[in-house]
Amino acid sequence: MKLVKVLCICSLLSLTAGCWDQNFLKKQSIAFGVGYDIAEKPKEGIHSISIIRTMKPVGGGGQTEPYNNAYQVTGETPLQVRDEMNRITPGTYSTNKLRVLAIGEELAKKDLYPLLDIYFREARSNINTKIIVTEGKAVDFLDGEYIQGNLITEVLNDLIISGEKESHIPKLTIGTLMPIMFCPGQDMILPYLSVDKGKDKNLKLKGVVLFNKRKYTGKYLTNAPASLLLLMKNKGGKTAQFTINDSKSAKAINKKITIAVRRSKAKTTLKWESGKPIYHVDLKLKVSVSEYTKGLLTDKERKKLTKLISKSMTKKAEEITKTLQEANCDALGLGHKMMIQDPEKFKGYNWDEDFKDITIIPKVKIDIVSKGVLY
C-alpha cells in the first residue's frame, strides 16, 4: 500500500516539475539604462533611448568584453515606445535589470506618472531602478558608449550610489517613489544630473529638482542646500560635508571652514497659533572640523565657531524653506504631518495652494565633537 502511495506521489511530481515561465537571458535584449524626452513628432509624444549591453569579441581565444548599444525610438506612450524598441533590438526587449531611468527636464515638467505606470504594473520590473532628471535631454545624456574607458551605465550607477552615500541626492527608486507621488501632503525631489560639454563629457551631480505633485517646477537646489534639505528630512546618507564662510577673516585662505557631519537628528513640530499652523524644524548636528586654516582650535575658539556655524547653517535652512515655498514643493512632508496629527484641520486646507503661505521656522544647532586627530 505504501509503495502504491509513493508511486502516485512520484507520478504527480513528474507532472509539476520544471518552470512554465522560463525567460532565458540569452534570448533577451536587456536595457540597463533608459531615457525619455519630449518628441518633436508626434506632438506630445515620447522620444526614448535604451542602452542595451552586449558582448563583443576581443583578441583571440574566445575572449569577450561588454559594450553598450544605443537604440532610439519614438511613440505616444511608454508602452508603445517599448513595443517599437522590441522591433529593432535583437531578441526580446527587456527592462527587468534596468538600473537607471533618466528623464529630460522638459518632459519632467509634465505629469511624471504616465512615464512610470508600466514599471509600477509589470511584475518583472526592477523596483530598485534609480530615477534621475537630466539637464537638457536624456537622450544626449545617455548617447555614449564609454566615459573615460568605462561603460556609461556603470559610471552613472556608481555616481548615483556615491551621491546617495554622501548626502548629495536622495536615495530613491521606482519602488520607494510611488508612495510619495500619491501622498497629498508631500512632494517629490529627484536627483538632478548634468554632463560636461568638454572633451571628456564627465557626468556631474547638480543637486535635486523640486516637484509640485507630479510635475517638475523648474526650480532646483544645488549640492550643499540639497544635502542640508536631506538632513532636515532625516534622509541623509552615511556622510555629509559643508563649507561655511567666515566673513570676519582678513585672509582669503581663512575665510572657509569645512565640517563633516558625524550624526544628525531632525525633528519637526507642528503648533497652532491663532488658528494658523506654525512648523518648527529643528536639526541637531554632531560634527568634526575637517578644515580650519587659522590654526589650533582652542576651547574659546571652539565656542565661537559653534555659534558661527549654527547661525550660518540656520540661515541656509531658512533659504531652503523659502525656495521650497516659492516652488510650492512640500519636500519636508509638512502636510503629511498635519494629516496625521490634525486630520480634520488638514481637510480645511487646499494644501497645493496654501503651502506657500504657511510659517516654517528652521533652526540648526551644531555640536563640535572632534577638532582633528592630532589634538
VENHU-V893128 format. One record per residue. RES is the residue in one small letter. PHI is phi in whole degrees, 0 to 359 (* if undefined). OMEGA is omega in degrees with one decimal (* if undefined). NEAR is the number of other C-alpha atoms within 10 Angstrom. Layout:
BEGIN
RES | PHI | OMEGA | NEAR
RES | PHI | OMEGA | NEAR
END
This chain:
BEGIN
m | * | 179.4 | 5
k | 296 | 179.5 | 7
l | 296 | 179.0 | 8
v | 296 | 179.2 | 9
k | 297 | 180.0 | 10
v | 297 | 179.3 | 11
l | 296 | 178.5 | 11
c | 296 | 179.8 | 11
i | 296 | 179.8 | 11
c | 297 | 179.6 | 11
s | 294 | 177.5 | 11
l | 291 | 179.0 | 11
l | 297 | 179.6 | 11
s | 296 | 179.2 | 9
l | 284 | -177.2 | 8
t | 263 | -177.7 | 9
a | 291 | 177.3 | 8
g | 95 | -178.8 | 9
c | 248 | -177.7 | 7
w | 277 | -174.0 | 7
d | 240 | -177.8 | 6
q | 288 | -178.6 | 7
n | 215 | -172.5 | 10
f | 292 | -179.1 | 8
l | 296 | -177.0 | 11
k | 292 | 178.9 | 10
k | 260 | -177.0 | 12
q | 242 | 167.5 | 18
s | 259 | -171.4 | 20
i | 270 | 177.8 | 23
a | 272 | 176.6 | 25
f | 261 | 176.7 | 23
g | 215 | 178.7 | 27
v | 227 | 177.0 | 25
g | 233 | 178.7 | 27
y | 235 | 174.7 | 28
d | 221 | 172.8 | 24
i | 288 | 179.3 | 23
a | 273 | 175.0 | 17
e | 286 | 174.9 | 11
k | 220 | -2.7 | 12
p | 288 | 179.5 | 12
k | 300 | -177.5 | 10
e | 66 | 178.6 | 13
g | 273 | -176.6 | 18
i | 236 | 171.9 | 23
h | 256 | -173.1 | 25
s | 231 | 172.7 | 24
i | 235 | 176.5 | 25
s | 235 | 178.3 | 28
i | 261 | -178.9 | 26
i | 259 | -180.0 | 24
r | 267 | 176.3 | 19
t | 228 | -179.7 | 15
m | 247 | 176.7 | 11
k | 236 | -178.5 | 13
p | 292 | 178.2 | 11
v | 229 | 179.6 | 11
g | 64 | -179.8 | 8
g | 252 | 176.4 | 7
g | 75 | 177.6 | 7
g | 74 | 179.5 | 8
q | 286 | -179.9 | 10
t | 224 | 173.6 | 13
e | 217 | -178.7 | 9
p | 284 | 171.7 | 11
y | 210 | -174.9 | 16
n | 256 | 168.7 | 22
n | 248 | 179.5 | 14
a | 255 | 178.0 | 18
y | 243 | -178.7 | 17
q | 234 | 178.6 | 18
v | 218 | 178.2 | 19
t | 227 | 178.3 | 23
g | 201 | -178.4 | 21
e | 270 | 178.6 | 16
t | 225 | 177.8 | 16
p | 302 | 179.3 | 21
l | 291 | 176.4 | 15
q | 294 | 175.8 | 14
v | 299 | 179.7 | 20
r | 295 | 178.1 | 19
d | 296 | 178.1 | 14
e | 296 | 179.2 | 16
m | 295 | -179.3 | 23
n | 294 | -178.3 | 16
r | 278 | -175.7 | 12
i | 246 | 179.8 | 13
t | 260 | 177.2 | 18
p | 290 | -177.0 | 13
g | 80 | -179.2 | 14
t | 279 | 179.3 | 17
y | 292 | -175.0 | 21
s | 220 | 174.2 | 21
t | 247 | -177.0 | 21
n | 298 | -178.6 | 18
k | 245 | -178.7 | 16
l | 300 | -179.2 | 22
r | 264 | -174.3 | 22
v | 225 | 173.1 | 24
l | 246 | -177.0 | 21
a | 256 | -178.3 | 27
i | 237 | 178.0 | 28
g | 297 | -171.8 | 22
e | 297 | 179.4 | 23
e | 290 | 177.0 | 17
l | 290 | 179.4 | 24
a | 295 | 178.7 | 25
k | 285 | 172.8 | 16
k | 266 | -179.1 | 15
d | 295 | -176.4 | 12
l | 282 | -171.6 | 17
y | 300 | -178.8 | 15
p | 305 | 179.2 | 13
l | 288 | -174.5 | 19
l | 257 | -172.9 | 15
d | 305 | -177.2 | 13
i | 293 | 178.5 | 15
y | 284 | 176.6 | 20
f | 288 | -171.1 | 16
r | 272 | -172.5 | 9
e | 283 | -175.5 | 11
a | 296 | -176.2 | 10
r | 271 | -179.1 | 12
s | 296 | 175.5 | 18
n | 275 | -176.4 | 18
i | 288 | 177.7 | 19
n | 267 | 177.8 | 15
t | 297 | 177.6 | 23
k | 280 | 178.5 | 24
i | 242 | 179.1 | 23
i | 226 | 171.0 | 26
v | 248 | -176.9 | 26
t | 255 | 171.0 | 28
e | 289 | -174.1 | 17
g | 79 | -175.8 | 17
k | 267 | 177.1 | 21
a | 293 | 179.5 | 28
v | 298 | 178.2 | 23
d | 295 | -178.1 | 15
f | 291 | -174.2 | 22
l | 262 | -173.1 | 22
d | 280 | 177.0 | 18
g | 194 | -176.2 | 16
e | 280 | -175.5 | 17
y | 230 | 167.2 | 17
i | 233 | -177.7 | 16
q | 50 | 175.1 | 11
g | 86 | -179.9 | 8
n | 250 | 178.0 | 12
l | 300 | -173.5 | 16
i | 299 | 179.5 | 24
t | 292 | 177.4 | 25
e | 291 | 179.1 | 15
v | 299 | -178.3 | 16
l | 296 | 179.9 | 22
n | 296 | 179.5 | 17
d | 294 | 179.4 | 12
l | 296 | 179.4 | 15
i | 295 | -179.4 | 23
i | 298 | 177.8 | 15
s | 296 | 179.2 | 14
g | 296 | 176.9 | 22
e | 293 | -179.2 | 22
k | 295 | -176.6 | 16
e | 266 | 174.7 | 17
s | 65 | 176.1 | 24
h | 279 | -177.6 | 30
i | 223 | -179.8 | 32
p | 286 | 176.4 | 24
k | 272 | -175.6 | 21
l | 231 | 174.9 | 19
t | 225 | 176.1 | 19
i | 303 | -178.1 | 19
g | 292 | -177.7 | 15
t | 272 | -177.2 | 14
l | 283 | -172.5 | 18
m | 302 | 179.4 | 16
p | 300 | 178.9 | 10
i | 291 | -176.8 | 17
m | 300 | -176.0 | 18
f | 254 | 176.6 | 14
c | 271 | -177.5 | 14
p | 290 | -177.8 | 16
g | 248 | -178.7 | 23
q | 204 | 178.1 | 24
d | 241 | -175.0 | 26
m | 272 | 161.4 | 25
i | 230 | -179.1 | 28
l | 230 | 177.2 | 22
p | 300 | -179.3 | 28
y | 241 | -176.8 | 27
l | 237 | 177.3 | 24
s | 227 | 178.5 | 19
v | 232 | 177.5 | 18
d | 296 | -178.4 | 11
k | 271 | 179.6 | 9
g | 282 | -176.0 | 7
k | 295 | -175.7 | 6
d | 282 | -179.7 | 11
k | 53 | 179.2 | 15
n | 291 | 175.6 | 15
l | 277 | -175.5 | 17
k | 216 | 172.6 | 15
l | 284 | -176.8 | 19
k | 256 | -179.4 | 21
g | 139 | 178.1 | 24
v | 229 | 176.6 | 26
v | 268 | -175.9 | 26
l | 256 | -179.4 | 27
f | 253 | 164.8 | 27
n | 248 | -171.0 | 21
k | 58 | -174.8 | 22
r | 245 | -178.3 | 19
k | 235 | 175.5 | 18
y | 289 | -174.5 | 25
t | 278 | -175.0 | 19
g | 92 | 177.6 | 14
k | 256 | 178.4 | 15
y | 213 | 175.7 | 22
l | 253 | 176.5 | 20
t | 285 | -167.8 | 15
n | 302 | -176.9 | 20
a | 295 | 175.2 | 17
p | 299 | 178.1 | 20
a | 297 | 178.4 | 24
s | 297 | -179.9 | 28
l | 294 | 176.8 | 24
l | 299 | 179.4 | 26
l | 298 | 177.4 | 22
l | 293 | 177.4 | 22
m | 293 | 177.4 | 25
k | 268 | -172.3 | 18
n | 61 | -178.4 | 15
k | 237 | -179.8 | 19
g | 288 | 177.9 | 26
g | 273 | -178.1 | 20
k | 289 | -178.9 | 12
t | 225 | 173.1 | 17
a | 202 | -176.9 | 23
q | 225 | -179.1 | 19
f | 225 | 175.5 | 18
t | 244 | -176.5 | 16
i | 247 | 178.1 | 15
n | 272 | 173.7 | 14
d | 249 | -173.9 | 16
s | 293 | -178.0 | 11
k | 281 | -179.7 | 8
s | 287 | -177.5 | 12
a | 284 | -178.0 | 9
k | 275 | -178.6 | 10
a | 298 | -176.8 | 9
i | 292 | -178.6 | 11
n | 265 | -176.1 | 17
k | 278 | -177.0 | 17
k | 249 | 175.2 | 17
i | 235 | -178.0 | 19
t | 248 | 178.6 | 17
i | 236 | 175.2 | 21
a | 244 | -178.3 | 19
v | 279 | 177.6 | 22
r | 264 | 177.8 | 16
r | 217 | 179.0 | 16
s | 216 | 177.3 | 18
k | 210 | 179.6 | 15
a | 246 | 178.1 | 17
k | 221 | 178.6 | 12
t | 252 | -178.6 | 19
t | 242 | 177.6 | 14
l | 254 | 175.8 | 15
k | 235 | -179.4 | 12
w | 242 | 176.8 | 9
e | 228 | -177.6 | 7
s | 56 | 177.3 | 6
g | 79 | -179.3 | 8
k | 246 | -178.6 | 10
p | 283 | 174.5 | 15
i | 237 | -180.0 | 16
y | 257 | 173.4 | 19
h | 251 | 178.6 | 16
v | 251 | -177.2 | 21
d | 256 | -179.0 | 18
l | 239 | 177.3 | 23
k | 250 | -177.6 | 18
l | 236 | 169.4 | 20
k | 261 | -170.5 | 17
v | 231 | 169.8 | 23
s | 242 | 179.9 | 20
v | 275 | -179.0 | 19
s | 272 | -178.8 | 18
e | 211 | 177.3 | 16
y | 212 | -167.2 | 17
t | 281 | 178.9 | 13
k | 287 | -179.3 | 13
g | 132 | -178.2 | 8
l | 298 | -177.6 | 12
l | 260 | 178.7 | 16
t | 285 | 179.0 | 11
d | 299 | 178.5 | 9
k | 294 | 177.8 | 8
e | 296 | -179.4 | 11
r | 297 | 178.9 | 16
k | 294 | 177.8 | 13
k | 297 | -178.8 | 11
l | 294 | 178.3 | 19
t | 301 | 179.8 | 16
k | 294 | -179.5 | 14
l | 298 | -177.2 | 15
i | 292 | 179.2 | 24
s | 300 | 179.7 | 19
k | 295 | -179.4 | 16
s | 295 | -179.1 | 16
m | 291 | 176.5 | 22
t | 296 | 177.8 | 19
k | 298 | 177.7 | 14
k | 295 | 178.4 | 19
a | 296 | 177.2 | 23
e | 295 | 177.9 | 17
e | 295 | 179.0 | 13
i | 295 | -179.3 | 18
t | 296 | 176.7 | 22
k | 296 | 178.5 | 14
t | 296 | 178.3 | 17
l | 300 | -178.8 | 24
q | 288 | 175.6 | 18
e | 296 | 178.7 | 14
a | 275 | -176.1 | 18
n | 57 | -177.7 | 23
c | 243 | 179.3 | 27
d | 273 | -178.6 | 26
a | 290 | 179.7 | 23
l | 278 | 179.2 | 22
g | 67 | -178.4 | 19
l | 291 | 177.0 | 21
g | 295 | 178.3 | 23
h | 296 | 178.1 | 19
k | 295 | 177.8 | 18
m | 293 | 177.5 | 20
m | 303 | -177.6 | 16
i | 280 | -174.1 | 11
q | 281 | -178.1 | 12
d | 224 | -174.6 | 12
p | 300 | -179.3 | 13
e | 292 | 178.4 | 11
k | 291 | 179.8 | 12
f | 297 | 179.8 | 17
k | 297 | 179.7 | 11
g | 278 | -179.0 | 8
y | 250 | 164.6 | 12
n | 263 | -167.0 | 10
w | 301 | -179.5 | 20
d | 296 | 179.7 | 17
e | 263 | -170.9 | 9
d | 273 | -175.7 | 12
f | 303 | -174.9 | 20
k | 292 | -176.9 | 19
d | 253 | -178.4 | 11
i | 283 | -179.1 | 14
t | 264 | 177.7 | 14
i | 238 | -179.3 | 21
i | 242 | 177.8 | 16
p | 273 | 176.6 | 21
k | 212 | 179.8 | 20
v | 243 | 178.9 | 22
k | 243 | -175.9 | 16
i | 255 | 172.7 | 21
d | 231 | -180.0 | 19
i | 279 | -176.4 | 19
v | 258 | 179.0 | 13
s | 209 | 179.4 | 15
k | 257 | -176.9 | 18
g | 137 | -173.8 | 13
v | 279 | -174.3 | 7
l | 268 | -179.9 | 4
y | 204 | * | 8
END
